[in-house]
Amino acid sequence: MVLPDLVLNRLLEHFGDHPLPQPLIFEINNTLTGTISHCGVLEFTSEIRAAYIPDWMMDSLTLDNGAEASFTLRSLPKLTFVKFKPLEYAFTEIEDPRVALEMALSKFTALTLGDTITIEYHGKKYRLYVSAVAPDKRTPPAGCVVDTNVEVDFDTPAEEAPPSSAPTTLELDKEFTGFVNADEFQYFMVKIAEASKAVKISLVSSKGFPDLYISSSSPSVRF
């Protein structure tokens, strides 16, 4: 976000000969609703009594342009775990959602329980709700994601899967990452050029114990 240089001057006066905290993280409070989030500072170049924060944070805090909010400098712990709930099912169809998320998180300074962040991947935008963080001892639970190793996990998407369509084609020797909701199937097809060669299929689940069904006569493989 961008804040007035007056804020920087006051911080320098407050800390005196001591260095400023890094990164600088402010708690942003919608004074009408009490909704809270946290954000890092990009620069101090805005007009007096004006602040510019990301669009996704405006939506998450239910703030309109020109609305009033309070800003308080905070010291947050380093997060070690964050769980996200995709709001669009399409996010689960990304080839590698974890890689997409890791790339996006490099642009964030802090996350707060209840945030709905927006990330962009290959020209498309996806909304992710922060459904859990650790450590979670403060109120509201929040933490810094700069210079720390964060384990991420995913909840079931808020949006239901679209009607089943053609199976996804898997390539040999290439890993595929996806989601399967409880009591649902996902269909795949593997093209094998030489039927005489053995094929090994491995399924690794980050949560739960999914069943894997394989058929050489059906056009689909499902799990």
N, C-alpha and C positions, 0 to 999 in steps of 0.2 A: 504494500500500500504506500501511498504518498502522503506525508504530513507537512505542516508548515515549518519553516526554519525556526520559528519561535519555540517549538517543542524541543528541537535540538539544543537551542541555546539554554533552555531551562534544565535539560538533562546535564549539559556540561557544567552548569553552575552547581547542580545538586551533587554530582560525583567529584567535582573539584579535580584534584591530582590523580584520582583513581580512574582507571580505564572504564569506558562504558561497557556494559554487558554485551556479549556477542553470542548469538544474534539478538538484536533488539526485538522483543515480542510484546505486543500490546493486547490486552483483553479489550474486546469491543462489545459494549452492552447496549442493546436496543432499550432505551430508557422507558419506552411505552409498554413493551411486552416482557422485558426481563431476559430475553434471549441473548445468549452469550456465545461468542466465538473468539478465536485468537489469530493474529496475523503478524508477520514480520514486516519490517520497514524497508522499502526499496530506496527511497530518497526523501529529503526534506525540502521540497520545492513548491508545495501547494500554497494557495492563498491563505491568509489568516482566517481561522475558524472554518477551514475547509479540509476535508480528507477524501482521498480517492481510494476505494477498496475494490477488489475484484467483483465482477458481476455475480459470480456464483455465491459469494459471501453476502452480497446485498440480498439475494433471494433467500439464502439460508437464515439470515437475520430478519427477514421480512421488512427490509428497509427500502423506502422510496428515495429518489433523488431529492436532496434538500432536507431529509429527515434528520433529527438530532440523535446523537449517540455519544456515549462516554467512552474515553480511552484511558486505560490504566496500564502502566508498565508492569509486566509480570515476569517472574522467574519460573520456568516450567521444567519438569523433569524430562529426560530423554525417554521417548516411547520405545518399548521393546516389542509391542504387539498391537496390531490394528485389524479389526474385522470390518469388511465393507459389504453392504447389501446393494447389488446393482438394481437400479430402478427400471432399466430397460433390459429385456431379455437378450437383445442383440449383443450386449456386452459379453455374454457367455459364448458367443459364436466367434469371438476373436481367436485367432490361431493360438496365441499365448497370452492370456489375460494378465498373468503375473508380470511378464516382461513389460506389457503396456502400462501397468500400474507403477512399476518401479521407475520407468522413464518419466511418468507424470509426477511422481512424488518428489523427484529431484527439484521441482519448481516450487515446492511447498516448504514453509518454515515450521508450521505447527498445525495440529489437528485437534479438534474438540469433539467429544461425544455428541452426536446429534447434528453435526455438520452434514450438509449435502454438497459435496464437491463436484465439479465438472472437469473431466479430463478429455483431451483430444488425442485420437490415435488414427493415423492414416486418413486425416481429413474429416473424421466423424467425431461427434461429441457424445459422451456418455456421463450420466449422473450416478454417483455412488454415495450412499448414505453411510456415515460412520456409525456402526451399531455397537462397537465395543473397542476399548483401548486398555492398554496396560503399560505402566501402573495406572490405577484408577482411584487413588486415595483422595485427590483434591475434588472440589466442587466448583464447576462441573469438571469431570475427568477430561484432561487435556495434556498435551505434551509436545515437545520439540521433535522434529524428524530430520534435523540437520546433523550430519556427522554421527550417525548412529545406525546400527543394524536393526531393522524393523522386520519382524515376522508378520506376514499378512495372510489373512484367510477370508473366505467369501461365504456370505449367507445365501440362501435361496433367493433368486431374483424376485423383485416385487411384481414384475409383469409376467404373466403366464406365457408358456411357450406357444408359438404359433402352431397351427395344424401341421401335422407331419408332412414333410415333402420328400423329395428325392434324397437318398442317403448321401452322406459326405464321403468323398473318395479319399482314402488314405494312401500315402506314398510309402513304399518300402524304405526302411532305414531312416525314416523321418518321424520324430516325435510329434504327437498331437495332444494338445491340452484343451479340455472342455468341461462342461458342467452337465450333470444329469440330476434332475429333481427326483425326490422320493416318489416311488410308484409310477415312474415314467421310463420310457425307453428312448435311446438315441441310436440311430441306424447309420452303419458305415459299410463301405464297400472297398475291398482291396483287390486291385488288379494284379494278377500274377502272370508274368510273361511265359515262364516255364513251369508247367504243372508238375514236373517231376522233382522240382526242388522243394525242400522242406521250408516252412515258414513258421517263425516263432512270434507269437503275439503276447505282449506283456501289458497288464493293466495295473496301474498304481493309483490307489485312491488316497486323497488327503483326508477324507472323512467318510465314515460309513463302510459298508461291505457290499459293494455292487456285484450283481451276477453278470457273467459274461457268457453269451451264447454265440457259437461259431458254427457255420454251415458252409459246406463246399458246393451245395446244390442250389441254395437260395441266393438271389441277387443281393441280399442284405445281411450284414452282420450287426447284431444289436447287443447293447448292454445297458 
